[in-house]
Amino acid sequence: MNKPIASLSAGLLARKGFARKPVLTLSDGDAMAAQLARTARATKDKAAFTLRLDADRRLRLRLAAVVTGRSAQQLVTEAIDTMLADMVELEPLARRIGATEGQDTA
């Protein structure tokens, strides 16, 4: 089965520093929710990923871990949770995916 070849046009490119966030319409949000639901099904409860930090951030994160008596993992997770809680547009998508998967996202 051959997949169609995607074309790269100038309309898809952006100069460095000039990229814009996509504007999601309801149908885009529905498509995104469906795609994320498929991804969620394919992953386990927890997933690992690599976080690349410059030397200064790495040092400060390690110092913060020592000073607070918490792991760097805990500090980064808390920071991510805080950032995600501030992004109100994510909650409707998360609820949609949770409903698709039969999970409670609250």
N, C-alpha and C positions, 0 to 999 in steps of 0.2 A: 504494500500500500504506500503510495507516494504522497508525501505532504506537499501542499503548495509552498512555493518559495516566497518568502516575505521580501518585500522591496524596501530598501532604505532610501528615503527621500530627504531633501533638505528640510522639509517641514517637521521631521522627527528630531532634528539636531538642534542643540542650543549652545551658544558660546559659554565658556566657563564663567560662572557667576551670574548668568542670566536665565537659568532654568526656572520655570514656574511650576508651582504645584498644580496638578490636574484639578479641574473643577468636576466634581462628581454629580451626575444627575441621578435620579432615583434608579433608573435602569442600570447605570454603571455601578451603583452601590449594590444592587441585587446581584449582578454578575460577580462583583468582587466578593460578596458574602458567600456565594456558592463556591467560588474558587478557594477561598480561605477555609470553608468547611471541608472541602476535599483534602486540603493540606493538613488540617487538624486531624482528620481520620487517619492519615498516613503517618503521623508522628506519634511518639509515645507521650506519656504525661509530662516528661521533662525532655528538653533538647539542649544539647551543648552547642556553643558557638564560640568563635574566636573574637576577642575584643582586642584590638590593637591600640595601645596607648603610647604617647610619647613619654620620654624618660621622666619629665617633670610630673605629669599626671600620674604615672605609675608610682613614683616616689610618694606623692601626696596621698594617693589611695592607700598605699601600704602604711603610711604614718597614721592616717585616719583609722585604719583597722586596729592598729596597736593602741592608739589613744582611747578609742571607744570600746576596746575589748571585743570587737565583732570582726567577722571575716570580711574580706573584700567582696566576696560573693553576696553577703547579706547587705552590705552598703550599696552595691551596684543594683541589686534587686529592689531595695527600698527607693533608690533614686528613679529607677524605671517606673515603679508603681506610682510614684508621685507625678511624674511626667504624664503617664497615661491617664491618670485620674483627672488631670487638667484638660485633656483633649476630649471635650464633650461629644464630639462627632463620632467617636469610636464606640460609645455605649450602644447605640442602636444597631450597629453592625455586629457587635459581640453578642447581643441578645438574639439577633436573627440567626447567627451561626449556632448559638447554643440551642435555640428552638429546633433547628434542623437536625442537630445531633442528639436532641432529647436531654440536654444538660442544663443545669442552672448556672448562669454566669454571674449571679449576684454575690 
